[in-house]
Amino acid sequence: MFLFYILLFTEHSHTICASLMFQNDTFYVKAGSLAFSVIMYTVTACVCIAMLMARRYLPIFGEGEIGPGELGGKKSLKTACAVLFVILWFFYVLMSALEAYGHIEGV
């Protein structure tokens, strides 16, 4: 049903129909640098895990009603950590897009 909707009601229906009709032809896509994306993901994930560990074990984040700081603590520090996580996500997406479109050199 979903495929039927895509074929009838999207502006790209001719592309989808062509890809369904010519399934035996070979379609090549240039391989990108997976290493750059993996490195960026690993770095941002390590920063996030370090922040969660700091929220659990450092007393500055405080004890909340629920328990240690990763779910409790002061509202301002929770907001700051959430903002950091969102900024890291945007950074990862931006850097991956810049590398994919050739604006910066990959690994």
Secondary structure as UniProt FT lines:
FT   HELIX           2..9
FT   TURN            11..12
FT   HELIX           13..21
FT   TURN            22..24
FT   HELIX           34..57
FT   HELIX           59..61
FT   TURN            69..71
FT   HELIX           75..100
FT   TURN            101..102
//
